[in-house]
Amino acid sequence: MMGRAQARSSLRWLKPWMIAAGVAGAAGIVVLNFTAVQFGDDVPWLAAIDLVVDLAIVGAGVFAVVRVAMSAEAETARMQDALSATRARLAAIVDSAMDAIITVDESQQIVLFNRAAEQVFRCRREEALGTLLDRFLPARFRAAHPGHIEQFGRTGVTSRRMGDVTTLWALRAGTGEEFPIEASISQATEGERRFYTVILRDVTLRKKYEDELTRRQEDLRALSAQVLEAREEEKTRIAREMHDELGQLLTALKMDLGWMQERLPGGDPDLSAKAAKMGETLNQTVTSVRRIAADLRPLMLDDLGLPDATAWLVEDFAQRSGVKCDFRMVPGEELAGLERNLANTVYRALQESLTNIARHARARNAWVLLAADNDGIRLEIEDDGRGIAPEDLAKSRSLGLKGMRERVSYVGGTLEVGRARRGGTRVALRVPLNSRRERSGA
């Protein structure tokens, strides 16, 4: 490459008219020499002129050659100075980079080691250059590393990120300490040699904070699940007390009222009307107590199981809201004897979805599917209402959806909320048959 550049610079001064003049001059000299050879004996001065012209041409040629050589030498020196300056600038840029930069050849010998790499690996540049890259790799990765580099070289890709899935680890040569890194690799060819360059950064602090954040999120999720479980227990207790104790008292009061109505004097219509009104109010109270108890915790969820509880919930919703509901259940043994936590999660998700349909969807029809297989329980709720916008999902006040996601996430399930094919909203829930807590042995 350097030679081609020098050749181009040496011929830069040549112009077309110069080439034409040279060709014409050469033709003239040939004619003059031929004439001198033919008639030199008869015309002595012609031979003298030919000799003078030949000497002049030789002198001009020597002068031109010397000039071209001097120009080429000057151009070569200038290009070498420019190349040295470029290399110095590149070295300064590499050395001032915030990330560690290491270049190795095909034999994994280090040929470049910048200042950031010295700080990251606690190793001086003079000690690193010429040594193998293995000294900066944990022992468990050294055997597989050359194969990965060779495979990357065969791909022909100039650069890519390393460790997209797993965490990469490096080794500080000074202390033998392992630390996590984030790195990218590139390859370049110079002649017959291939070089690999790795740009990396120490992410010890970031990984520490990420791990701490993950741990705190898990703690908060576990705390939230305990709160939800305690809330479910409290709802169950209140619902059972309302159903048993308050229900018994209201039933006794209704029987007493019926006994009193039978003994009222027939000649007082106002008193009979008042007693009848009391009976209607008492009936409404019994109905309200049953509804409130069912909203708190349907006892049939504990007594009869999830299939009957969801069927009753959908039917009750259709009667109270006026939305036509199509409930379909795929029977399976997996739905029987579910873990209490899973049954609560599926039931509350269905309850929240139906509540959202009644409050926001303006739907006339709804479809509910409950199925179970070896992979887990699947619940789908769909309506033909106005649908839900993406910005509604991100609202900070969408506590119902957030609570639903938290419940599902805690048991290791997934929840999808989006537009339905019928134009409304579709909620798709899937939870494993064994909750995360049970799988972890908690």
Contacts in CASP RR format, 6 or more apart in sequence:
PFRMAT RR
TARGET T0000
AUTHOR 0000-0000-0000
METHOD contacts of the structure
MODEL  1
MMGRAQARSSLRWLKPWMIAAGVAGAAGIVVLNFTAVQFGDDVPWLAAID
LVVDLAIVGAGVFAVVRVAMSAEAETARMQDALSATRARLAAIVDSAMDA
IITVDESQQIVLFNRAAEQVFRCRREEALGTLLDRFLPARFRAAHPGHIE
QFGRTGVTSRRMGDVTTLWALRAGTGEEFPIEASISQATEGERRFYTVIL
RDVTLRKKYEDELTRRQEDLRALSAQVLEAREEEKTRIAREMHDELGQLL
TALKMDLGWMQERLPGGDPDLSAKAAKMGETLNQTVTSVRRIAADLRPLM
LDDLGLPDATAWLVEDFAQRSGVKCDFRMVPGEELAGLERNLANTVYRAL
QESLTNIARHARARNAWVLLAADNDGIRLEIEDDGRGIAPEDLAKSRSLG
LKGMRERVSYVGGTLEVGRARRGGTRVALRVPLNSRRERSGA
2 79 0 8 1.000
5 79 0 8 1.000
6 72 0 8 1.000
6 75 0 8 1.000
6 76 0 8 1.000
6 79 0 8 1.000
9 71 0 8 1.000
9 72 0 8 1.000
9 75 0 8 1.000
9 79 0 8 1.000
10 68 0 8 1.000
10 71 0 8 1.000
10 72 0 8 1.000
10 75 0 8 1.000
13 71 0 8 1.000
29 53 0 8 1.000
29 54 0 8 1.000
29 57 0 8 1.000
32 49 0 8 1.000
32 50 0 8 1.000
32 53 0 8 1.000
33 50 0 8 1.000
33 54 0 8 1.000
35 46 0 8 1.000
35 50 0 8 1.000
36 46 0 8 1.000
36 47 0 8 1.000
36 49 0 8 1.000
36 50 0 8 1.000
39 46 0 8 1.000
40 46 0 8 1.000
40 47 0 8 1.000
94 101 0 8 1.000
94 112 0 8 1.000
94 114 0 8 1.000
95 114 0 8 1.000
95 115 0 8 1.000
96 115 0 8 1.000
97 114 0 8 1.000
97 116 0 8 1.000
97 199 0 8 1.000
98 116 0 8 1.000
98 201 0 8 1.000
99 116 0 8 1.000
99 199 0 8 1.000
99 200 0 8 1.000
99 201 0 8 1.000
100 114 0 8 1.000
100 116 0 8 1.000
100 117 0 8 1.000
100 119 0 8 1.000
100 120 0 8 1.000
100 121 0 8 1.000
100 199 0 8 1.000
100 200 0 8 1.000
100 201 0 8 1.000
100 202 0 8 1.000
101 112 0 8 1.000
101 113 0 8 1.000
101 114 0 8 1.000
101 116 0 8 1.000
101 117 0 8 1.000
101 197 0 8 1.000
101 198 0 8 1.000
101 199 0 8 1.000
102 110 0 8 1.000
102 112 0 8 1.000
102 113 0 8 1.000
102 114 0 8 1.000
102 117 0 8 1.000
102 133 0 8 1.000
102 136 0 8 1.000
102 197 0 8 1.000
102 198 0 8 1.000
102 200 0 8 1.000
103 110 0 8 1.000
103 111 0 8 1.000
103 112 0 8 1.000
103 195 0 8 1.000
103 196 0 8 1.000
103 197 0 8 1.000
103 198 0 8 1.000
104 110 0 8 1.000
104 111 0 8 1.000
104 133 0 8 1.000
104 195 0 8 1.000
104 196 0 8 1.000
104 198 0 8 1.000
105 111 0 8 1.000
105 193 0 8 1.000
105 194 0 8 1.000
105 195 0 8 1.000
105 196 0 8 1.000
106 193 0 8 1.000
106 194 0 8 1.000
106 195 0 8 1.000
107 132 0 8 1.000
108 132 0 8 1.000
108 133 0 8 1.000
108 134 0 8 1.000
108 145 0 8 1.000
108 146 0 8 1.000
108 149 0 8 1.000
109 130 0 8 1.000
109 131 0 8 1.000
109 132 0 8 1.000
109 133 0 8 1.000
110 128 0 8 1.000
110 129 0 8 1.000
110 130 0 8 1.000
110 131 0 8 1.000
110 132 0 8 1.000
110 133 0 8 1.000
111 129 0 8 1.000
111 130 0 8 1.000
111 195 0 8 1.000
112 129 0 8 1.000
112 197 0 8 1.000
113 123 0 8 1.000
113 125 0 8 1.000
113 128 0 8 1.000
113 129 0 8 1.000
114 125 0 8 1.000
115 125 0 8 1.000
117 123 0 8 1.000
117 125 0 8 1.000
117 128 0 8 1.000
118 124 0 8 1.000
118 125 0 8 1.000
118 128 0 8 1.000
120 170 0 8 1.000
120 172 0 8 1.000
120 200 0 8 1.000
120 201 0 8 1.000
120 202 0 8 1.000
121 128 0 8 1.000
121 136 0 8 1.000
121 170 0 8 1.000
121 171 0 8 1.000
121 172 0 8 1.000
121 173 0 8 1.000
121 174 0 8 1.000
122 172 0 8 1.000
122 173 0 8 1.000
122 174 0 8 1.000
122 175 0 8 1.000
123 136 0 8 1.000
123 172 0 8 1.000
123 173 0 8 1.000
123 174 0 8 1.000
127 173 0 8 1.000
128 135 0 8 1.000
128 173 0 8 1.000
133 145 0 8 1.000
134 142 0 8 1.000
134 145 0 8 1.000
135 171 0 8 1.000
135 173 0 8 1.000
136 170 0 8 1.000
136 171 0 8 1.000
136 172 0 8 1.000
136 173 0 8 1.000
137 145 0 8 1.000
137 170 0 8 1.000
137 171 0 8 1.000
138 169 0 8 1.000
138 170 0 8 1.000
138 171 0 8 1.000
138 178 0 8 1.000
141 169 0 8 1.000
149 196 0 8 1.000
152 160 0 8 1.000
152 185 0 8 1.000
152 187 0 8 1.000
152 196 0 8 1.000
153 187 0 8 1.000
153 194 0 8 1.000
153 196 0 8 1.000
156 187 0 8 1.000
157 187 0 8 1.000
158 186 0 8 1.000
158 187 0 8 1.000
158 188 0 8 1.000
159 184 0 8 1.000
159 185 0 8 1.000
159 186 0 8 1.000
159 187 0 8 1.000
160 184 0 8 1.000
160 185 0 8 1.000
160 186 0 8 1.000
161 183 0 8 1.000
161 184 0 8 1.000
162 168 0 8 1.000
162 183 0 8 1.000
162 184 0 8 1.000
162 185 0 8 1.000
162 198 0 8 1.000
163 183 0 8 1.000
167 180 0 8 1.000
167 207 0 8 1.000
168 180 0 8 1.000
168 181 0 8 1.000
168 182 0 8 1.000
168 183 0 8 1.000
168 200 0 8 1.000
169 178 0 8 1.000
169 179 0 8 1.000
169 180 0 8 1.000
169 181 0 8 1.000
170 178 0 8 1.000
170 179 0 8 1.000
170 180 0 8 1.000
170 181 0 8 1.000
170 200 0 8 1.000
171 177 0 8 1.000
171 178 0 8 1.000
171 179 0 8 1.000
172 178 0 8 1.000
172 179 0 8 1.000
179 202 0 8 1.000
179 204 0 8 1.000
180 202 0 8 1.000
180 203 0 8 1.000
180 204 0 8 1.000
180 207 0 8 1.000
181 200 0 8 1.000
181 201 0 8 1.000
181 202 0 8 1.000
181 203 0 8 1.000
182 200 0 8 1.000
182 201 0 8 1.000
182 203 0 8 1.000
183 198 0 8 1.000
183 199 0 8 1.000
183 200 0 8 1.000
183 201 0 8 1.000
184 198 0 8 1.000
184 199 0 8 1.000
184 200 0 8 1.000
185 196 0 8 1.000
185 197 0 8 1.000
185 198 0 8 1.000
186 196 0 8 1.000
186 197 0 8 1.000
186 199 0 8 1.000
187 194 0 8 1.000
187 195 0 8 1.000
187 196 0 8 1.000
187 197 0 8 1.000
188 194 0 8 1.000
188 195 0 8 1.000
188 197 0 8 1.000
189 195 0 8 1.000
221 406 0 8 1.000
221 409 0 8 1.000
221 410 0 8 1.000
222 410 0 8 1.000
224 406 0 8 1.000
224 410 0 8 1.000
225 406 0 8 1.000
225 407 0 8 1.000
225 410 0 8 1.000
225 437 0 8 1.000
228 406 0 8 1.000
228 407 0 8 1.000
228 410 0 8 1.000
229 341 0 8 1.000
232 297 0 8 1.000
232 344 0 8 1.000
235 296 0 8 1.000
235 297 0 8 1.000
236 296 0 8 1.000
236 297 0 8 1.000
236 302 0 8 1.000
238 293 0 8 1.000
238 296 0 8 1.000
238 297 0 8 1.000
239 293 0 8 1.000
239 294 0 8 1.000
239 296 0 8 1.000
239 297 0 8 1.000
239 298 0 8 1.000
239 299 0 8 1.000
240 293 0 8 1.000
240 297 0 8 1.000
240 299 0 8 1.000
242 289 0 8 1.000
242 292 0 8 1.000
242 293 0 8 1.000
242 296 0 8 1.000
243 289 0 8 1.000
243 290 0 8 1.000
243 293 0 8 1.000
243 299 0 8 1.000
246 289 0 8 1.000
247 286 0 8 1.000
247 289 0 8 1.000
250 282 0 8 1.000
250 285 0 8 1.000
250 286 0 8 1.000
250 289 0 8 1.000
251 286 0 8 1.000
253 282 0 8 1.000
254 279 0 8 1.000
254 282 0 8 1.000
254 283 0 8 1.000
254 286 0 8 1.000
257 275 0 8 1.000
257 278 0 8 1.000
257 279 0 8 1.000
257 282 0 8 1.000
260 275 0 8 1.000
261 272 0 8 1.000
261 275 0 8 1.000
261 276 0 8 1.000
264 271 0 8 1.000
264 272 0 8 1.000
264 275 0 8 1.000
265 271 0 8 1.000
266 272 0 8 1.000
293 299 0 8 1.000
294 316 0 8 1.000
298 309 0 8 1.000
298 312 0 8 1.000
298 313 0 8 1.000
298 347 0 8 1.000
300 308 0 8 1.000
300 309 0 8 1.000
300 312 0 8 1.000
301 309 0 8 1.000
301 343 0 8 1.000
301 344 0 8 1.000
301 347 0 8 1.000
302 340 0 8 1.000
305 336 0 8 1.000
305 337 0 8 1.000
305 338 0 8 1.000
305 343 0 8 1.000
306 335 0 8 1.000
306 338 0 8 1.000
306 343 0 8 1.000
306 346 0 8 1.000
306 347 0 8 1.000
306 370 0 8 1.000
307 329 0 8 1.000
307 331 0 8 1.000
307 335 0 8 1.000
307 336 0 8 1.000
307 370 0 8 1.000
309 343 0 8 1.000
309 347 0 8 1.000
310 327 0 8 1.000
310 329 0 8 1.000
310 346 0 8 1.000
310 347 0 8 1.000
310 350 0 8 1.000
310 368 0 8 1.000
310 370 0 8 1.000
311 327 0 8 1.000
311 329 0 8 1.000
313 347 0 8 1.000
313 350 0 8 1.000
313 351 0 8 1.000
313 354 0 8 1.000
314 325 0 8 1.000
314 327 0 8 1.000
314 350 0 8 1.000
314 354 0 8 1.000
314 368 0 8 1.000
315 325 0 8 1.000
315 327 0 8 1.000
317 323 0 8 1.000
317 325 0 8 1.000
317 354 0 8 1.000
317 358 0 8 1.000
318 324 0 8 1.000
318 325 0 8 1.000
318 366 0 8 1.000
320 358 0 8 1.000
321 354 0 8 1.000
321 357 0 8 1.000
321 358 0 8 1.000
323 357 0 8 1.000
323 358 0 8 1.000
323 363 0 8 1.000
323 364 0 8 1.000
323 365 0 8 1.000
323 366 0 8 1.000
323 383 0 8 1.000
324 364 0 8 1.000
324 365 0 8 1.000
324 366 0 8 1.000
325 365 0 8 1.000
325 366 0 8 1.000
325 367 0 8 1.000
325 368 0 8 1.000
326 365 0 8 1.000
326 366 0 8 1.000
326 367 0 8 1.000
326 368 0 8 1.000
327 368 0 8 1.000
327 370 0 8 1.000
328 367 0 8 1.000
328 368 0 8 1.000
328 369 0 8 1.000
328 370 0 8 1.000
329 335 0 8 1.000
329 369 0 8 1.000
329 370 0 8 1.000
329 371 0 8 1.000
330 369 0 8 1.000
330 370 0 8 1.000
330 371 0 8 1.000
330 372 0 8 1.000
332 372 0 8 1.000
334 372 0 8 1.000
334 373 0 8 1.000
334 374 0 8 1.000
334 376 0 8 1.000
334 377 0 8 1.000
334 433 0 8 1.000
335 370 0 8 1.000
335 372 0 8 1.000
335 377 0 8 1.000
338 377 0 8 1.000
338 433 0 8 1.000
339 434 0 8 1.000
339 435 0 8 1.000
339 438 0 8 1.000
341 411 0 8 1.000
341 435 0 8 1.000
341 437 0 8 1.000
342 377 0 8 1.000
342 411 0 8 1.000
342 431 0 8 1.000
342 433 0 8 1.000
342 435 0 8 1.000
344 407 0 8 1.000
345 407 0 8 1.000
345 408 0 8 1.000
345 410 0 8 1.000
345 411 0 8 1.000
345 431 0 8 1.000
346 370 0 8 1.000
346 377 0 8 1.000
346 379 0 8 1.000
346 429 0 8 1.000
346 431 0 8 1.000
348 404 0 8 1.000
348 407 0 8 1.000
349 379 0 8 1.000
349 404 0 8 1.000
349 407 0 8 1.000
349 408 0 8 1.000
349 415 0 8 1.000
349 427 0 8 1.000
349 429 0 8 1.000
350 368 0 8 1.000
350 379 0 8 1.000
350 381 0 8 1.000
352 400 0 8 1.000
352 401 0 8 1.000
352 403 0 8 1.000
352 404 0 8 1.000
353 381 0 8 1.000
353 404 0 8 1.000
353 427 0 8 1.000
354 366 0 8 1.000
354 381 0 8 1.000
356 400 0 8 1.000
356 425 0 8 1.000
357 363 0 8 1.000
357 366 0 8 1.000
357 381 0 8 1.000
357 383 0 8 1.000
357 385 0 8 1.000
357 425 0 8 1.000
360 386 0 8 1.000
360 388 0 8 1.000
361 383 0 8 1.000
361 385 0 8 1.000
361 386 0 8 1.000
361 387 0 8 1.000
361 424 0 8 1.000
361 425 0 8 1.000
362 385 0 8 1.000
362 386 0 8 1.000
363 383 0 8 1.000
363 384 0 8 1.000
363 385 0 8 1.000
363 386 0 8 1.000
363 424 0 8 1.000
364 384 0 8 1.000
364 385 0 8 1.000
365 383 0 8 1.000
365 384 0 8 1.000
365 422 0 8 1.000
366 381 0 8 1.000
366 382 0 8 1.000
366 383 0 8 1.000
366 384 0 8 1.000
367 380 0 8 1.000
367 381 0 8 1.000
367 382 0 8 1.000
367 383 0 8 1.000
368 379 0 8 1.000
368 380 0 8 1.000
368 381 0 8 1.000
368 382 0 8 1.000
369 378 0 8 1.000
369 379 0 8 1.000
369 380 0 8 1.000
369 381 0 8 1.000
370 377 0 8 1.000
370 378 0 8 1.000
370 379 0 8 1.000
371 377 0 8 1.000
371 378 0 8 1.000
372 378 0 8 1.000
372 433 0 8 1.000
374 433 0 8 1.000
375 430 0 8 1.000
375 432 0 8 1.000
376 430 0 8 1.000
376 431 0 8 1.000
376 432 0 8 1.000
376 433 0 8 1.000
377 429 0 8 1.000
377 430 0 8 1.000
377 431 0 8 1.000
377 433 0 8 1.000
378 428 0 8 1.000
378 429 0 8 1.000
378 430 0 8 1.000
379 427 0 8 1.000
379 428 0 8 1.000
379 429 0 8 1.000
379 430 0 8 1.000
380 426 0 8 1.000
380 427 0 8 1.000
380 428 0 8 1.000
380 429 0 8 1.000
381 426 0 8 1.000
381 427 0 8 1.000
382 420 0 8 1.000
382 421 0 8 1.000
382 422 0 8 1.000
382 424 0 8 1.000
382 425 0 8 1.000
382 426 0 8 1.000
382 427 0 8 1.000
383 420 0 8 1.000
383 422 0 8 1.000
383 424 0 8 1.000
383 425 0 8 1.000
384 420 0 8 1.000
384 422 0 8 1.000
384 423 0 8 1.000
384 424 0 8 1.000
385 423 0 8 1.000
385 424 0 8 1.000
385 425 0 8 1.000
386 424 0 8 1.000
387 419 0 8 1.000
387 420 0 8 1.000
387 423 0 8 1.000
387 424 0 8 1.000
387 425 0 8 1.000
388 417 0 8 1.000
388 418 0 8 1.000
388 419 0 8 1.000
388 424 0 8 1.000
388 425 0 8 1.000
392 398 0 8 1.000
393 401 0 8 1.000
393 417 0 8 1.000
393 418 0 8 1.000
401 417 0 8 1.000
404 415 0 8 1.000
405 415 0 8 1.000
408 414 0 8 1.000
408 415 0 8 1.000
408 429 0 8 1.000
408 431 0 8 1.000
409 415 0 8 1.000
410 435 0 8 1.000
410 436 0 8 1.000
410 437 0 8 1.000
411 431 0 8 1.000
411 432 0 8 1.000
411 435 0 8 1.000
411 436 0 8 1.000
411 437 0 8 1.000
412 431 0 8 1.000
412 432 0 8 1.000
412 435 0 8 1.000
412 436 0 8 1.000
413 429 0 8 1.000
413 430 0 8 1.000
413 431 0 8 1.000
413 432 0 8 1.000
414 429 0 8 1.000
414 430 0 8 1.000
414 431 0 8 1.000
415 427 0 8 1.000
415 428 0 8 1.000
415 429 0 8 1.000
416 426 0 8 1.000
416 427 0 8 1.000
416 428 0 8 1.000
416 429 0 8 1.000
417 425 0 8 1.000
417 426 0 8 1.000
417 427 0 8 1.000
417 428 0 8 1.000
418 425 0 8 1.000
418 426 0 8 1.000
418 427 0 8 1.000
419 425 0 8 1.000
419 426 0 8 1.000
420 426 0 8 1.000
432 439 0 8 1.000
END
